[in-house]
Amino acid sequence: MSWRSEHISYYFTFRSNKISNFCWAIILFLGSLGFLLIGISSYLDRNLISLFPSQQIIFFPQGIVMSFYGLAGLFISSYLWCTISWNVGSGYDRFDRKEGIVCIFRWGFPGKNRRILLRLFMKDIQSIRIEVKEGFYARRVLYMEIRGQGAIPLTRTDENLTPREIEQKAAELAYFLRVPIEVF
């Protein structure tokens, strides 16, 4: 999503609020809850889940291992839910041609560094770089090359942009910033 005027251009990013993150968090929560309930039911020797009779699962070692996997899955699931609720990684890229400043803002994890803000001068931008890796796991990433500081990614590595979309985005940004495009 983007917004653009004659002198200012905004590009909004939504990193953690993706459908796939919601699906993984739900699947991981339900699966780990099932493992934990089966481990507990083997310890109590009662059927907490009617699909799996607890007599078939011995507490030592299968019940302990299933309880461990259940707890580990619940911790990972809670991490995913916190990442989604805190909206980690989302933010915006603001390019202001009138003032000659680029602002890149992202939300991080709670704490003193929750707000991540980079301010750069437009004159320090060398180029817009497209990195393309084809194959089984194709990857297309858009970078902004900064003099003396390296490259700053502008798109996610897991964002599945078509070649046409990434070229269009790079051309639009390079035209607005008046810098060349490099392809790697």
C-alpha positions in Angstrom: 0.0 0.0 0.0 1.4 3.4 -0.9 0.5 7.1 -1.0 2.2 9.6 -3.2 2.1 13.4 -3.9 4.4 15.6 -5.9 7.1 15.9 -3.2 6.3 13.1 -0.7 5.9 9.4 -1.1 4.8 6.9 1.6 5.1 3.1 1.4 3.3 1.2 4.2 4.4 -2.2 5.3 2.4 -4.8 7.3 4.9 -7.5 8.3 3.4 -9.6 11.1 -0.3 -9.3 10.4 -0.4 -11.8 7.6 -2.9 -14.6 7.1 -0.1 -17.2 7.2 1.0 -16.0 10.6 -2.5 -16.3 12.0 -2.9 -19.8 10.5 0.5 -21.0 11.9 -0.4 -19.6 15.3 -3.7 -21.3 15.4 -2.4 -24.6 14.1 0.6 -24.6 16.5 -1.6 -23.7 19.5 -4.2 -26.4 18.8 -1.5 -29.1 18.1 0.6 -28.3 21.1 -2.5 -28.2 23.3 -3.4 -31.7 22.0 0.1 -32.9 22.8 0.0 -31.4 26.3 -3.5 -32.9 27.0 -2.4 -36.4 25.8 0.7 -36.2 28.1 -1.4 -35.1 31.1 -4.0 -37.8 30.4 -1.2 -40.4 30.3 0.0 -39.2 33.7 -3.5 -39.1 35.2 -4.5 -42.4 33.5 -7.7 -40.7 32.4 -9.0 -39.9 28.9 -9.0 -36.1 28.6 -9.2 -36.5 24.8 -11.6 -39.3 23.8 -9.9 -40.0 20.5 -6.7 -41.3 22.2 -7.2 -43.8 25.0 -4.6 -43.0 27.8 -3.9 -46.7 28.4 -2.1 -47.0 25.1 0.4 -44.2 26.0 2.8 -44.9 28.9 3.7 -41.8 30.9 7.4 -42.7 30.9 8.9 -41.9 28.3 6.1 -41.1 25.7 3.9 -39.0 28.1 6.8 -36.9 29.2 8.0 -36.3 25.7 4.5 -35.4 24.5 4.1 -33.0 27.5 7.4 -31.4 26.7 6.5 -30.9 23.0 3.1 -29.5 24.1 4.7 -26.9 26.4 7.3 -26.0 23.8 4.6 -25.5 21.2 2.6 -23.3 23.5 5.6 -21.1 24.1 6.2 -20.8 20.4 2.5 -20.1 19.8 2.5 -17.4 22.4 5.5 -15.8 20.7 3.6 -15.8 17.4 0.5 -14.3 19.0 2.6 -11.6 20.7 4.4 -10.8 17.5 1.0 -10.4 15.7 -0.6 -8.3 18.5 2.4 -6.0 18.8 2.5 -5.7 15.0 6.3 -6.3 14.9 8.0 -5.3 11.7 5.2 -3.1 10.3 5.7 0.6 9.6 6.3 2.9 6.7 8.9 4.4 4.4 8.6 8.1 3.9 10.5 9.8 1.0 10.4 13.6 1.2 11.9 15.2 -1.9 11.2 18.8 -0.7 13.3 18.4 2.5 15.6 15.8 1.0 15.0 13.3 3.9 14.1 9.6 3.9 12.5 8.2 7.1 12.2 4.5 7.6 10.0 3.6 10.6 9.3 0.1 12.0 7.7 -1.3 15.1 9.9 -3.6 17.2 9.3 -5.7 20.3 8.3 -3.8 23.5 11.0 -2.1 25.4 13.1 1.0 25.1 13.8 0.3 21.4 10.2 -0.4 20.4 10.2 2.4 17.8 12.9 2.0 15.1 13.4 5.1 13.1 16.1 5.7 10.5 16.6 9.2 9.0 18.8 9.5 5.9 19.6 12.2 3.5 18.4 11.6 -0.1 21.8 12.7 -1.4 23.3 9.7 0.4 21.2 7.2 -1.6 23.4 5.6 -4.3 20.8 3.4 -6.0 17.8 1.1 -5.7 18.9 -2.5 -5.9 16.9 -5.5 -6.9 18.3 -8.8 -5.7 16.8 -11.8 -7.5 17.4 -15.5 -6.7 15.5 -17.9 -8.9 15.1 -21.6 -8.3 13.0 -23.7 -6.0 12.7 -21.0 -3.4 12.6 -17.9 -5.5 13.4 -14.6 -3.7 13.1 -11.1 -4.9 14.1 -8.3 -2.5 14.2 -4.5 -3.0 17.1 -2.7 -1.3 18.1 0.9 -1.0 21.9 1.3 -1.3 23.3 4.0 1.1 26.7 5.5 0.7 29.0 4.3 3.5 26.2 2.3 5.3 25.4 -0.6 3.0 21.9 -1.7 1.9 18.6 -1.3 3.7 15.9 -3.8 2.7 12.6 -2.2 1.7 10.6 -5.4 1.1 10.4 -8.6 3.0 12.4 -11.6 1.9 9.3 -13.8 2.1 7.1 -11.3 0.1 6.3 -13.2 -3.1 6.4 -10.4 -5.6 6.3 -11.2 -9.3 9.2 -9.9 -11.4 6.8 -7.3 -12.9 5.7 -6.0 -9.5 9.2 -5.7 -8.1 10.5 -4.0 -11.3 7.5 -1.6 -11.2 8.1 -0.8 -7.5 11.8 -0.3 -8.1 11.3 1.9 -11.2 8.7 4.0 -9.4 11.0 4.6 -6.4 14.1 5.2 -8.5 12.2 7.7 -10.6 10.9 9.5 -7.5 14.4 9.5 -5.9 16.2 10.2 -9.2 18.7 7.4 -8.6 19.7 4.4 -10.8 18.5 0.8 -10.5 21.0 -2.1 -10.0 20.0 -5.7 -10.5 21.9 -8.6 -8.8 
